[in-house]
């Protein structure tokens, strides 16, 4: 598989009640490392060129913009469902 051009990682603290923030981003080999680390830790990876283009413009630790809320909320909902399913199989 070819290296991704860009990867952006988000961090969301459910307990903190804040919006998701950019926790890491990179291009080329760094993007591949971000995806590799996420995959190794069982974190779902979503490929969405429009969203990554928007988020790549932000600095690390920046909150996501309102324009990205719907897409990120969809991703978080998917992750919560996957985590719940995984917890039930343990």
OpenMM code with the backbone's topology and positions (N, CA, C; nanometers):
from openmm import Vec3, app, unit

residues = "UNK UNK UNK UNK UNK UNK UNK UNK UNK UNK UNK UNK UNK UNK UNK UNK UNK UNK UNK UNK UNK UNK UNK UNK UNK UNK UNK UNK UNK UNK UNK UNK UNK UNK UNK UNK UNK UNK UNK UNK UNK UNK UNK UNK UNK UNK UNK UNK UNK UNK UNK UNK UNK UNK UNK UNK UNK UNK UNK UNK UNK UNK UNK UNK UNK UNK UNK UNK UNK UNK UNK UNK UNK UNK UNK UNK UNK UNK UNK UNK UNK UNK UNK UNK UNK UNK UNK UNK UNK UNK".split()
positions = [
    Vec3(0.0840, -0.1184, 0.0000),
    Vec3(0.0000, 0.0000, 0.0000),
    Vec3(0.0881, 0.1242, 0.0000),
    Vec3(0.0501, 0.2240, -0.0736),
    Vec3(0.1285, 0.3472, -0.0842),
    Vec3(0.1183, 0.4283, 0.0444),
    Vec3(0.2223, 0.5057, 0.0701),
    Vec3(0.2215, 0.5947, 0.1862),
    Vec3(0.1118, 0.6987, 0.1701),
    Vec3(0.0420, 0.7308, 0.2797),
    Vec3(-0.0570, 0.8375, 0.2701),
    Vec3(0.0131, 0.9718, 0.2541),
    Vec3(-0.0496, 1.0635, 0.1839),
    Vec3(0.0082, 1.1969, 0.1678),
    Vec3(0.0061, 1.2736, 0.2989),
    Vec3(-0.1075, 1.2681, 0.3687),
    Vec3(-0.1276, 1.3453, 0.4912),
    Vec3(-0.2086, 1.2625, 0.5899),
    Vec3(-0.1748, 1.2756, 0.7187),
    Vec3(-0.2552, 1.2145, 0.8246),
    Vec3(-0.2683, 1.3154, 0.9378),
    Vec3(-0.3864, 1.3178, 0.9972),
    Vec3(-0.4123, 1.4056, 1.1110),
    Vec3(-0.4760, 1.3202, 1.2200),
    Vec3(-0.4226, 1.3292, 1.3407),
    Vec3(-0.4770, 1.2559, 1.4547),
    Vec3(-0.5510, 1.3534, 1.5455),
    Vec3(-0.6617, 1.3058, 1.5989),
    Vec3(-0.7422, 1.3870, 1.6899),
    Vec3(-0.7435, 1.3265, 1.8289),
    Vec3(-0.7582, 1.4123, 1.9269),
    Vec3(-0.7733, 1.3684, 2.0659),
    Vec3(-0.9032, 1.4279, 2.1178),
    Vec3(-0.9814, 1.3436, 2.1852),
    Vec3(-1.1061, 1.3923, 2.2428),
    Vec3(-1.1204, 1.3381, 2.3827),
    Vec3(-1.1384, 1.4266, 2.4764),
    Vec3(-1.1574, 1.3900, 2.6168),
    Vec3(-1.3055, 1.4018, 2.6483),
    Vec3(-1.3755, 1.2902, 2.6495),
    Vec3(-1.5200, 1.2906, 2.6754),
    Vec3(-1.5518, 1.3563, 2.8083),
    Vec3(-1.4717, 1.3284, 2.9078),
    Vec3(-1.4973, 1.3812, 3.0420),
    Vec3(-1.4749, 1.5326, 3.0471),
    Vec3(-1.3838, 1.5818, 2.9649),
    Vec3(-1.3508, 1.7240, 2.9659),
    Vec3(-1.4566, 1.8118, 2.9023),
    Vec3(-1.5428, 1.7530, 2.8202),
    Vec3(-1.6499, 1.8290, 2.7579),
    Vec3(-1.6040, 1.9283, 2.6524),
    Vec3(-1.4793, 1.9248, 2.6163),
    Vec3(-1.4247, 2.0155, 2.5163),
    Vec3(-1.4431, 1.9530, 2.3776),
    Vec3(-1.4149, 2.0289, 2.2743),
    Vec3(-1.4206, 1.9753, 2.1383),
    Vec3(-1.2921, 1.8983, 2.1088),
    Vec3(-1.2971, 1.8076, 2.0101),
    Vec3(-1.1743, 1.7363, 1.9728),
    Vec3(-1.0655, 1.8350, 1.9292),
    Vec3(-0.9413, 1.7948, 1.9512),
    Vec3(-0.8262, 1.8779, 1.9159),
    Vec3(-0.7304, 1.7992, 1.8284),
    Vec3(-0.6500, 1.8708, 1.7515),
    Vec3(-0.5470, 1.8083, 1.6688),
    Vec3(-0.4345, 1.7637, 1.7627),
    Vec3(-0.4013, 1.6345, 1.7602),
    Vec3(-0.2946, 1.5859, 1.8483),
    Vec3(-0.1669, 1.5529, 1.7713),
    Vec3(-0.1787, 1.5269, 1.6423),
    Vec3(-0.0602, 1.4990, 1.5601),
    Vec3(-0.0988, 1.5156, 1.4144),
    Vec3(-0.0004, 1.5492, 1.3332),
    Vec3(-0.0239, 1.5538, 1.1893),
    Vec3(0.1091, 1.5424, 1.1184),
    Vec3(0.1054, 1.4948, 0.9959),
    Vec3(0.2287, 1.4800, 0.9206),
    Vec3(0.2018, 1.4401, 0.7781),
    Vec3(0.3084, 1.4431, 0.7003),
    Vec3(0.3021, 1.4084, 0.5581),
    Vec3(0.3994, 1.2944, 0.5292),
    Vec3(0.3709, 1.2197, 0.4241),
    Vec3(0.4607, 1.1136, 0.3791),
    Vec3(0.4886, 1.0097, 0.4858),
    Vec3(0.6167, 0.9897, 0.5172),
    Vec3(0.6567, 0.8873, 0.6140),
    Vec3(0.5986, 0.9142, 0.7524),
    Vec3(0.5876, 1.0412, 0.7909),
    Vec3(0.5290, 1.0748, 0.9214),
    Vec3(0.3809, 1.0378, 0.9221),
    Vec3(0.3107, 1.0649, 0.8135),
    Vec3(0.1699, 1.0267, 0.8025),
    Vec3(0.1564, 0.8749, 0.8159),
    Vec3(0.2437, 0.8011, 0.7517),
    Vec3(0.2412, 0.6552, 0.7612),
    Vec3(0.2656, 0.6094, 0.9048),
    Vec3(0.3550, 0.6770, 0.9759),
    Vec3(0.3811, 0.6428, 1.1162),
    Vec3(0.2583, 0.6704, 1.2030),
    Vec3(0.1930, 0.7833, 1.1806),
    Vec3(0.0722, 0.8160, 1.2573),
    Vec3(-0.0327, 0.7069, 1.2378),
    Vec3(-0.0536, 0.6672, 1.1139),
    Vec3(-0.1525, 0.5630, 1.0848),
    Vec3(-0.1082, 0.4292, 1.1433),
    Vec3(0.0199, 0.3989, 1.1332),
    Vec3(0.0721, 0.2738, 1.1901),
    Vec3(0.0548, 0.2663, 1.3404),
    Vec3(0.0827, 0.3744, 1.4092),
    Vec3(0.0675, 0.3780, 1.5554),
    Vec3(-0.0797, 0.3625, 1.5930),
    Vec3(-0.1672, 0.4330, 1.5231),
    Vec3(-0.3105, 0.4215, 1.5511),
    Vec3(-0.3573, 0.2780, 1.5317),
    Vec3(-0.3195, 0.2185, 1.4209),
    Vec3(-0.3600, 0.0820, 1.3899),
    Vec3(-0.3064, -0.0162, 1.4947),
    Vec3(-0.1805, 0.0010, 1.5338),
    Vec3(-0.1190, -0.0874, 1.6336),
    Vec3(-0.1888, -0.0798, 1.7688),
    Vec3(-0.2513, 0.0343, 1.7966),
    Vec3(-0.3208, 0.0526, 1.9245),
    Vec3(-0.4714, 0.0304, 1.9126),
    Vec3(-0.5137, -0.0241, 1.8000),
    Vec3(-0.6543, -0.0558, 1.7818),
    Vec3(-0.7432, 0.0656, 1.7601),
    Vec3(-0.6851, 0.1752, 1.7180),
    Vec3(-0.7610, 0.2969, 1.6923),
    Vec3(-0.8046, 0.2955, 1.5460),
    Vec3(-0.9329, 0.3140, 1.5263),
    Vec3(-0.9852, 0.3125, 1.3899),
    Vec3(-0.9298, 0.4304, 1.3107),
    Vec3(-0.9008, 0.4049, 1.1850),
    Vec3(-0.8486, 0.5084, 1.0951),
    Vec3(-0.9539, 0.5336, 0.9884),
    Vec3(-0.9832, 0.6586, 0.9681),
    Vec3(-1.0811, 0.6964, 0.8653),
    Vec3(-1.0088, 0.7728, 0.7567),
    Vec3(-1.0325, 0.7364, 0.6342),
    Vec3(-0.9720, 0.8063, 0.5201),
    Vec3(-1.0769, 0.8997, 0.4607),
    Vec3(-1.0547, 1.0284, 0.4785),
    Vec3(-1.1487, 1.1299, 0.4310),
    Vec3(-1.0668, 1.2488, 0.3840),
    Vec3(-1.0444, 1.2562, 0.2537),
    Vec3(-0.9552, 1.3573, 0.1966),
    Vec3(-1.0011, 1.4996, 0.2269),
    Vec3(-1.1305, 1.5253, 0.2176),
    Vec3(-1.1803, 1.6607, 0.2455),
    Vec3(-1.1556, 1.6999, 0.3908),
    Vec3(-1.1823, 1.6080, 0.4828),
    Vec3(-1.1627, 1.6372, 0.6246),
    Vec3(-1.0152, 1.6575, 0.6567),
    Vec3(-0.9277, 1.5713, 0.6057),
    Vec3(-0.7849, 1.5846, 0.6354),
    Vec3(-0.7288, 1.7133, 0.5749),
    Vec3(-0.7805, 1.7541, 0.4605),
    Vec3(-0.7357, 1.8800, 0.3999),
    Vec3(-0.7711, 1.9979, 0.4904),
    Vec3(-0.8903, 1.9959, 0.5460),
    Vec3(-0.9327, 2.1012, 0.6376),
    Vec3(-0.8507, 2.0993, 0.7664),
    Vec3(-0.8352, 1.9813, 0.8262),
    Vec3(-0.7660, 1.9705, 0.9546),
    Vec3(-0.6159, 1.9940, 0.9428),
    Vec3(-0.5581, 1.9637, 0.8281),
    Vec3(-0.4143, 1.9817, 0.8082),
    Vec3(-0.3735, 2.1287, 0.8157),
    Vec3(-0.4661, 2.2187, 0.7952),
    Vec3(-0.4359, 2.3620, 0.8002),
    Vec3(-0.4213, 2.4136, 0.9430),
    Vec3(-0.4614, 2.3325, 1.0405),
    Vec3(-0.4597, 2.3744, 1.1810),
    Vec3(-0.3288, 2.3385, 1.2498),
    Vec3(-0.2995, 2.4083, 1.3573),
    Vec3(-0.1809, 2.3792, 1.4383),
    Vec3(-0.2134, 2.2689, 1.5379),
    Vec3(-0.1087, 2.2010, 1.5847),
    Vec3(-0.1235, 2.0994, 1.6888),
    Vec3(-0.1899, 2.1642, 1.8103),
    Vec3(-0.2795, 2.0924, 1.8737),
    Vec3(-0.3570, 2.1311, 1.9907),
    Vec3(-0.4679, 2.2309, 1.9590),
    Vec3(-0.4908, 2.2596, 1.8321),
    Vec3(-0.6023, 2.3465, 1.7932),
    Vec3(-0.7324, 2.2682, 1.8037),
    Vec3(-0.8389, 2.3345, 1.8479),
    Vec3(-0.9698, 2.2677, 1.8438),
    Vec3(-1.0150, 2.2564, 1.6990),
    Vec3(-1.0946, 2.1542, 1.6713),
    Vec3(-1.1431, 2.1400, 1.5344),
    Vec3(-1.2416, 2.2530, 1.5041),
    Vec3(-1.2484, 2.2971, 1.3798),
    Vec3(-1.3412, 2.4053, 1.3445),
    Vec3(-1.4850, 2.3548, 1.3338),
    Vec3(-1.5780, 2.4462, 1.3460),
    Vec3(-1.7200, 2.4128, 1.3372),
    Vec3(-1.7503, 2.3373, 1.2072),
    Vec3(-1.6840, 2.3731, 1.0992),
    Vec3(-1.7079, 2.3083, 0.9698),
    Vec3(-1.6779, 2.1584, 0.9733),
    Vec3(-1.5969, 2.1145, 1.0684),
    Vec3(-1.5588, 1.9732, 1.0758),
    Vec3(-1.6406, 1.8954, 1.1782),
    Vec3(-1.7266, 1.9624, 1.2542),
    Vec3(-1.8006, 1.8965, 1.3618),
    Vec3(-1.8791, 1.7744, 1.3153),
    Vec3(-1.9550, 1.7871, 1.2089),
    Vec3(-2.0401, 1.6764, 1.1636),
    Vec3(-1.9569, 1.5538, 1.1279),
    Vec3(-1.8509, 1.5732, 1.0515),
    Vec3(-1.7668, 1.4603, 1.0113),
    Vec3(-1.6979, 1.3975, 1.1317),
    Vec3(-1.6466, 1.4797, 1.2215),
    Vec3(-1.5768, 1.4265, 1.3395),
    Vec3(-1.6761, 1.3578, 1.4330),
    Vec3(-1.7957, 1.4133, 1.4481),
    Vec3(-1.8973, 1.3492, 1.5322),
    Vec3(-1.9332, 1.2115, 1.4776),
    Vec3(-1.9416, 1.1988, 1.3465),
    Vec3(-1.9701, 1.0699, 1.2835),
    Vec3(-1.8580, 0.9702, 1.3133),
    Vec3(-1.7345, 1.0156, 1.3056),
    Vec3(-1.6189, 0.9299, 1.3343),
    Vec3(-1.6204, 0.8869, 1.4806),
    Vec3(-1.6434, 0.9814, 1.5713),
    Vec3(-1.6463, 0.9485, 1.7139),
    Vec3(-1.7582, 0.8494, 1.7452),
    Vec3(-1.8751, 0.8674, 1.6855),
    Vec3(-1.9859, 0.7746, 1.7079),
    Vec3(-1.9477, 0.6343, 1.6623),
    Vec3(-1.8821, 0.6257, 1.5473),
    Vec3(-1.8357, 0.4958, 1.4974),
    Vec3(-1.7362, 0.4329, 1.5950),
    Vec3(-1.6432, 0.5130, 1.6449),
    Vec3(-1.5424, 0.4613, 1.7382),
    Vec3(-1.6059, 0.4143, 1.8686),
    Vec3(-1.7021, 0.4905, 1.9211),
    Vec3(-1.7692, 0.4494, 2.0444),
    Vec3(-1.8442, 0.3183, 2.0257),
    Vec3(-1.9108, 0.3027, 1.9117),
    Vec3(-1.9808, 0.1765, 1.8838),
    Vec3(-1.8812, 0.0608, 1.8744),
    Vec3(-1.7703, 0.0832, 1.8053),
    Vec3(-1.6688, -0.0218, 1.7907),
    Vec3(-1.6092, -0.0578, 1.9259),
    Vec3(-1.5820, 0.0405, 2.0089),
    Vec3(-1.5272, 0.0139, 2.1426),
    Vec3(-1.6270, -0.0638, 2.2276),
    Vec3(-1.7543, -0.0292, 2.2177),
    Vec3(-1.8567, -0.1002, 2.2931),
    Vec3(-1.8657, -0.2461, 2.2499),
    Vec3(-1.8629, -0.2686, 2.1161),
    Vec3(-1.8668, -0.4062, 2.0652),
    Vec3(-1.7462, -0.4853, 2.1120),
    Vec3(-1.6287, -0.4212, 2.1079),
    Vec3(-1.5064, -0.4882, 2.1491),
    Vec3(-1.5105, -0.5217, 2.2975),
    Vec3(-1.5619, -0.4321, 2.3797),
    Vec3(-1.5716, -0.4563, 2.5237),
    Vec3(-1.6663, -0.5719, 2.5535),
    Vec3(-1.7712, -0.5866, 2.4740),
    Vec3(-1.8672, -0.6928, 2.4948),
    Vec3(-1.8118, -0.8300, 2.4586),
    Vec3(-1.7095, -0.8356, 2.3733),
    Vec3(-1.6520, -0.9630, 2.3324),
    Vec3(-1.5400, -1.0084, 2.4254),
    Vec3(-1.5025, -0.9235, 2.5153),
    Vec3(-1.3934, -0.9607, 2.6087),
    Vec3(-1.4422, -1.0451, 2.7203),
] * unit.nanometer
topology = app.Topology()
chain = topology.addChain("A")
for resn in residues:
    res = topology.addResidue(resn, chain)
    for name in ("N", "CA", "C"):
        topology.addAtom(name, app.Element.getBySymbol(name[0]), res)
